[in-house]
Amino acid sequence: MADTPTNILMPSTAPERHASWLELFFDLVAVAGVAQLAHLLHGEPGWRDVGLYIVLFLAFWTNWLVLTLYGNVAGENTRVRTLLAGMFGLTVMAAAVHGVQEGEKGTAFAIAYTATRFLGGSVFRDRRELLLDWPTVSFGAGTVPWIVSIWVDGPARPWLWTAGVALDLYVTFVLSKGRLLRHFEEQRERVRRREAALSETGRSREVRETGRSREDGGQVTIARTDTEHLAERLGLFTIIVLGEGVIQLVEAGSGIEWSHHFFYVMPAAFLLLVLLWSLSLRRGRGGIPGLGDDTPQPRLLLGLHCFVTGALAALAAAVGVAVEHADGRLPEQTGWLMAAASGAYLLVATALTHWTRSVGRARLLTAALPALALCAALGLTDGADRRPVVAVWVLVAALVWFARWTRQTPGRELDLTDGIETSPLPRT
């Protein structure tokens, strides 16, 4: 019987899985990676810094996801040495981030990225599985510019990395499942023709010598993912990103004198993280705000997770800078970064709330438009008038407004006297 693709969002009949100790240990490298990437946005980042952050975050997140998908598909058969080797590759990438801007460690970053990508793809090839929901696992065209960049130095190197990331995005969101399935069927047909060419005598001799025939181990199958386990793993990555926000606040608070301005901005920054946690995890799924049971296509889901966590990490870095400058003026670039990251987050939350939850269009516009207007006002405010305390409290007001007006469940009227949290959703 021919195999059929399994959507990662379909309910699973297998016993419920949780992240293993190996997977939790593997995620420690994400803690280090997100921390190093966030430091690219410290100080007064320019457009080049923001662009480099986006490219490196996509590269790091992609390799983390490929190995996470391997653990999800393999389950108890996950090879410890494979995940540990991938963890080491991601560790090298994280360690190299600090010197990438100066070009000192760009070669190390490119080598570690390429080796980890090949490792992630090789485990699926060894298992003879095709992952339809994230095709970059099986198609490595995006690694070619990274390989070339190993021998290229100077300004051209980041552009090669950008081209590699763009190729991966093209393959992920343009290459249809139909084309992948045709490629899959062509592979299966080649295997069938090869097996048909073997004589019965040859096949029998192979069975006697190896205990199985090529027909048993040569078929390519569709990789099947565990929906709930994957949602949990994505949520854990979001927790790591929010944890980086806490670290940013602690580091900023420990390095400055505690004036009365600090006592105004620190509670606002902490409340901002609480709101982001509530919207992403208590009122979302897999760390994506506004996501309900009626979820989008798998590739879009994973792409949204990358987008949201990238915005959260950037926002965490910017809020840390705001706390650090509590007694002065907020750097203009940091103000723009706070406005752009929070606005992007709210746009995703608005779109998904409209798509998957029973919130009326009028109510959703009432929630989203003022919140987005507050974010835009923060970015447009003149740098000389932009105070860190005001900037952080403006973002808190935007998220509180959005959370209040979108807090609605089927069959229940919105209660504006309640807190921002809702009743717990099914475990993610």
C-alpha positions in Angstrom: 0.0 0.0 0.0 1.3 3.4 -0.9 2.2 5.8 1.9 0.3 9.0 2.2 1.7 12.3 3.7 0.8 13.0 7.2 0.1 16.6 8.2 1.9 17.5 11.4 -1.2 19.2 12.7 -3.5 16.1 12.4 -4.4 14.5 15.8 -2.1 11.7 16.7 -3.4 8.3 17.9 0.0 7.4 19.4 0.6 7.7 23.1 1.3 11.2 24.3 4.9 12.2 24.3 6.9 14.7 26.2 10.3 16.2 25.6 12.9 13.7 26.7 15.9 14.6 28.9 18.1 14.4 25.7 15.9 16.9 23.9 15.9 19.3 27.0 19.6 19.0 27.1 19.8 19.7 23.4 17.7 22.9 23.9 20.4 24.3 26.2 22.3 25.3 23.1 19.2 27.4 22.0 19.6 29.4 25.3 23.2 30.3 24.4 22.4 30.9 20.7 19.5 33.3 21.4 21.6 35.2 23.9 24.5 35.7 21.5 22.1 36.7 18.7 20.4 39.2 20.9 23.7 40.9 21.6 23.9 41.9 17.9 21.1 44.4 18.7 22.7 46.0 21.7 23.9 49.6 21.8 22.6 51.5 18.7 22.1 48.9 16.0 21.9 50.1 12.4 20.1 48.5 9.5 23.2 46.3 8.7 23.1 45.0 12.3 19.4 44.2 12.1 19.8 42.5 8.7 22.7 40.4 10.0 20.6 39.5 13.0 17.7 38.3 10.8 20.0 36.1 8.6 21.9 34.6 11.5 18.7 34.0 13.5 17.1 32.2 10.5 20.3 30.1 10.1 20.4 29.1 13.8 16.7 28.4 14.0 16.6 26.3 10.9 19.3 24.0 12.1 17.7 23.8 15.5 14.4 22.9 13.8 15.8 20.2 11.5 17.3 18.3 14.5 14.2 18.9 16.5 12.1 17.4 13.7 14.5 14.4 13.6 13.9 13.8 17.4 10.2 14.2 16.8 10.0 11.7 14.0 12.5 9.2 15.4 11.1 9.1 18.9 12.7 6.4 21.0 15.0 5.5 18.1 16.7 8.9 18.2 20.4 8.5 18.2 22.0 10.3 21.1 25.3 10.9 19.3 23.5 12.5 16.4 21.7 15.1 18.6 24.9 15.7 20.6 26.9 16.2 17.3 24.2 18.7 16.2 24.3 20.4 19.6 28.0 20.9 19.2 27.6 22.4 15.7 25.0 24.8 17.1 27.3 25.6 20.0 30.1 26.6 17.5 27.6 28.8 15.6 26.6 30.5 18.8 30.2 31.1 19.9 31.1 32.5 16.5 28.3 35.1 16.4 30.3 37.6 18.5 33.0 37.9 15.9 30.9 37.6 12.7 30.4 41.3 12.3 34.2 41.9 12.3 34.7 39.0 10.0 36.9 37.2 12.5 34.7 34.1 13.0 32.6 34.2 9.8 34.4 31.1 8.4 33.8 29.1 11.5 30.1 30.1 11.5 29.7 29.1 7.9 31.4 25.7 8.4 29.4 24.9 11.5 26.2 25.9 9.8 26.9 23.7 6.7 28.1 20.7 8.7 25.0 20.8 11.0 22.7 21.2 8.0 24.2 18.1 6.3 24.0 16.2 9.6 20.3 17.0 9.9 19.6 16.0 6.3 21.7 12.8 6.5 19.6 11.3 9.3 16.5 11.5 7.2 18.3 10.0 4.3 19.6 7.2 6.5 16.1 6.5 7.7 14.9 6.7 4.0 12.2 9.2 4.9 10.9 12.3 3.1 9.6 15.2 5.3 7.0 16.9 3.2 6.2 19.6 5.8 9.7 21.1 5.9 11.4 20.3 2.5 14.7 22.0 3.2 15.5 18.9 5.3 15.8 16.9 2.0 16.8 19.7 -0.4 20.2 21.3 0.4 20.3 24.0 -2.4 20.4 26.7 0.3 23.7 25.4 1.6 25.6 26.1 -1.6 26.1 29.9 -1.0 27.2 29.1 2.6 29.8 26.7 1.3 31.1 29.3 -1.2 31.2 31.9 1.6 33.9 29.7 3.4 36.4 30.9 0.8 35.0 34.5 0.5 35.8 37.2 3.0 34.6 40.8 3.3 31.2 42.4 2.5 30.3 39.7 0.0 30.0 37.0 2.7 26.8 38.3 4.4 25.2 38.6 1.0 26.0 35.0 0.2 24.4 34.0 3.5 21.4 36.0 2.6 21.2 34.2 -0.7 21.3 30.9 1.1 18.6 31.8 3.4 16.5 33.1 0.5 16.9 29.8 -1.3 15.7 27.9 1.7 12.7 30.2 2.0 11.9 29.7 -1.7 12.1 25.9 -1.3 10.0 25.9 1.8 7.2 28.1 0.7 7.1 27.7 -3.1 7.9 24.0 -3.6 4.5 22.4 -3.4 3.7 19.1 -1.8 2.6 17.9 -5.2 6.1 18.4 -6.6 7.6 16.7 -3.5 5.3 13.8 -3.9 6.2 13.4 -7.5 9.8 13.4 -6.5 9.0 10.8 -3.9 7.1 8.6 -6.3 10.0 8.8 -8.8 12.3 7.6 -6.0 10.0 4.7 -5.2 9.7 3.7 -8.9 13.5 3.6 -9.2 13.7 1.3 -6.2 11.0 -0.9 -7.7 12.8 -1.2 -11.0 16.0 -2.0 -9.3 14.4 -4.7 -7.2 12.7 -6.1 -10.3 16.0 -6.5 -12.0 17.3 -8.8 -9.3 16.8 -12.4 -9.9 15.0 -14.5 -7.3 18.2 -16.4 -6.7 20.1 -13.2 -6.0 17.4 -12.0 -3.7 17.3 -15.3 -1.8 21.1 -15.2 -1.4 20.9 -11.7 -0.1 18.3 -12.7 2.5 20.5 -15.6 3.6 23.6 -13.4 4.0 22.0 -10.2 5.5 18.7 -11.4 6.9 16.7 -9.0 4.7 16.4 -8.0 1.1 16.9 -4.6 -0.4 13.2 -4.4 -0.9 12.7 -4.4 2.8 15.1 -1.5 3.5 15.2 0.3 0.2 11.7 1.9 0.2 11.5 5.6 0.9 8.6 6.5 3.2 6.9 9.7 4.3 8.1 10.9 7.7 5.3 11.1 10.2 5.5 13.7 13.0 3.9 13.8 16.4 1.7 16.9 16.5 1.5 17.5 20.3 5.2 16.7 20.8 6.2 19.2 18.1 3.9 21.9 19.6 5.6 21.4 23.0 9.1 21.7 21.5 8.1 24.9 19.7 6.7 26.3 22.9 9.8 25.4 24.8 11.9 27.4 22.3 9.5 30.4 22.9 10.1 30.0 26.7 13.8 30.1 26.0 13.4 33.4 24.1 11.3 34.9 26.9 13.9 33.7 29.4 16.5 35.7 27.4 14.3 38.7 28.0 14.5 38.1 31.8 18.3 37.8 31.5 18.4 41.1 29.6 16.5 42.8 32.5 18.8 41.3 35.1 22.0 42.2 33.3 20.8 45.8 32.6 19.6 46.2 36.2 22.8 44.9 37.7 25.0 47.3 35.7 23.4 50.6 36.5 22.6 52.7 39.6 19.1 52.2 40.8 17.4 55.6 40.5 13.7 56.4 40.7 13.5 56.1 36.9 14.8 52.5 37.2 11.9 51.6 39.6 9.4 53.0 37.1 10.8 51.2 34.0 11.8 47.8 35.6 8.2 46.8 36.6 6.9 47.8 33.1 9.6 45.7 31.4 8.7 42.7 33.6 5.0 43.2 33.0 5.7 43.3 29.2 7.4 39.9 29.4 4.4 38.5 31.4 2.0 39.8 28.7 4.1 38.2 25.9 4.2 34.9 27.8 0.4 34.9 28.3 -0.4 35.8 24.7 2.1 33.3 23.2 1.7 30.3 25.5 -1.6 30.6 27.5 -3.5 32.0 24.6 -1.7 30.5 21.7 -0.2 27.2 20.6 3.4 26.2 20.1 4.4 29.7 21.3 2.5 31.5 18.5 0.0 34.1 19.7 -3.7 33.8 18.7 -3.3 30.3 17.3 -6.2 28.0 18.1 -7.3 24.5 17.1 -8.0 25.6 13.5 -4.3 25.9 12.6 -2.7 26.9 9.3 -0.6 24.6 7.0 2.5 23.1 8.6 5.0 25.1 6.6 3.2 28.3 7.5 3.0 27.3 11.1 6.7 26.7 11.4 7.5 29.9 9.4 5.3 31.9 11.8 7.1 30.4 14.8 10.4 31.5 13.4 9.0 35.0 12.7 7.5 35.4 16.1 10.4 34.1 18.1 12.8 36.3 16.1 10.6 39.3 16.9 10.5 38.4 20.6 14.2 38.0 20.8 14.7 41.4 19.2 12.1 43.0 21.5 13.8 41.4 24.5 17.2 42.9 23.5 15.6 46.4 23.0 13.8 46.3 26.3 17.1 45.4 28.0 18.6 48.5 26.4 15.7 50.6 27.6 16.3 49.5 31.2 20.0 50.2 30.8 19.2 53.8 29.7 16.5 54.4 32.4 18.0 57.7 33.5 18.6 59.0 30.0 17.1 59.0 26.5 16.3 55.9 24.5 18.6 55.5 21.5 16.6 56.2 18.3 17.5 52.9 16.7 16.3 51.0 19.8 13.0 52.9 19.7 12.5 51.9 16.1 13.4 48.3 17.0 10.9 48.1 19.8 8.2 49.5 17.6 8.9 47.2 14.7 9.2 44.0 16.8 6.1 44.6 18.8 4.2 45.7 15.8 5.2 42.5 13.9 4.2 40.4 16.9 0.8 42.1 17.1 0.1 41.7 13.4 0.7 38.0 13.6 -1.5 37.7 16.7 -4.3 39.7 15.0 -4.2 37.6 11.8 -4.3 34.3 13.7 -6.9 35.5 16.1 -9.2 36.3 13.2 -8.4 33.0 11.5 -8.7 30.5 14.3 -10.7 32.1 17.1 -14.3 33.3 17.6 -13.5 37.0 17.8 -15.7 39.2 15.7 -14.1 41.4 13.1 -15.3 44.7 14.7 -14.0 43.6 18.1 -10.7 42.5 16.5 -10.3 45.9 14.8 -11.0 47.6 18.0 -8.3 45.5 19.6 -5.7 45.7 16.9 -5.8 49.3 15.5 -5.2 51.2 18.7 -2.5 48.7 19.8 -0.7 49.0 16.4 -1.1 52.8 16.5 0.7 52.9 19.9 3.6 50.9 18.4 3.8 53.2 15.4 3.7 56.3 17.7 6.7 54.9 19.6 8.7 54.6 16.5 7.8 58.0 15.1 8.5 59.9 18.3 11.5 62.2 18.1 14.6 60.7 19.7 15.1 63.6 22.0 11.6 63.1 23.5 11.7 59.3 23.7 12.1 58.4 27.4 12.7 54.7 28.2 10.0 54.7 30.9 7.4 56.0 28.6 8.4 53.7 25.7 8.1 50.5 27.7 4.8 51.6 29.3 3.4 52.4 25.9 4.2 48.8 24.8 2.5 47.5 27.9 -0.6 49.6 27.2 -0.7 48.3 23.6 -0.5 44.6 24.7 -3.0 45.1 27.6 -5.5 46.7 25.2 -5.1 44.0 22.6 -5.3 41.2 25.2 -8.5 42.7 26.8 -10.4 43.1 23.6 -9.4 39.7 22.1 -10.2 37.7 25.2 -13.2 35.8 24.1 -14.1 32.1 23.8 -17.0 30.4 22.1 -20.3 30.9 23.9 -18.9 33.3 26.4 -19.1 37.1 26.5 -16.0 39.2 26.9 -15.5 40.3 30.5 -13.3 43.3 30.7 -13.0 43.0 34.5 -11.1 39.8 34.3 -7.3 39.5 34.0 -5.5 39.0 30.8 -5.3 35.2 31.2 -7.7 32.7 30.0 -8.6 29.2 31.1 -5.8 26.8 30.2 -5.7 25.5 26.7 -4.8 21.8 25.9 -1.2 21.1 26.8 1.3 22.3 24.2 
